Amino acid sequence: MVKVLFFGRLGDFSENIELKVNCTEIEATPKKIRSLLSEDNVNLGKQLAAAQVLVAVNKVIVGWDYPINDGDELAFLPPVTGG
């Protein structure tokens, strides 16, 4: 299983979403998991599709096609502003 985390405002859109994904059933990448999550929650899907959203696997920023394995942690990171 992959543990899926949503940070910042993305957490507001992820309520009542299954936060674990079984990698043995799909060829898991952040893009594929985003697609599966979007099927269940259109609003979350729109937020995750924003160009500024980053993904991290095991606390390392990766690309959307990075392979994910059982036991990994996938985090969706919203755009951040500073001041």
N, C-alpha and C positions, 0 to 999 in steps of 0.2 A: 504494500500500500504506500501511496505517496501522501504526505501531509500537505495540504494546501492552505496557505495563509494569505490574508488580505490586509494590507496596511493602509493607514490614513483613511481618507473618505471612501475608499473601496470597501472597507469593512461595513459601511452603512448600507451598501447595496448587496452584501453577501449574507444577510440574515436568512436563516432557515435553508441554507445551502449545504449539501453534503460536502464536507471538507476533506474527505479522503478518497483517493482514486486508486483502483486496482490496476497496476501496470501489466499484469498478465493477460488482461482482457483486451488491451489496446496497445498500439505502438505509441508510447507516451512521449509527447513533446509539450512544451508550454503552449504552443499554438493549438494542438489537439485538445488539451485540457481546457483552454479558453473556449474552444468551440463547444465542447460538451457542457460547460457551465452556462454558455449563452443559450443553449437549448432549453434549460430549466428556468433561466431568468434573463429576459430580454434586456432589462435595464442594466443589469450587471454586465452583460455582453457588450453593450454600447460603451460602458465605462472602460472595460478592459481593452477595447479596440482603439482607444485613443492613442495617438502616435507617441505621446510622452510617457506612457506606462512602460515600466521596465519589469523584467522578470529576473529572479535569482533562484538558483538551485544550490542548496546547501550553503547559503549565505555568500554566493559568488554570482555577480551579474553575468547573465548568459544571453544568447540569442533565442529567438522564438522557436527555432528548429533543434535546439539542444536536446539530446536524448535523456529521458528521465527513467530511472530504475526504481524498483521497489526499495523502500526505506529512505528515499530522498525526500527533502523538504522543498516545496515550490512556493515561492512568495511573489505576489503581485504588488508592485510598488508604484504608487501614484506619482504624478509630477509634484515636485517640491519647489516652493518659492522661499526666498529668504529676504532679509532686509536688515 
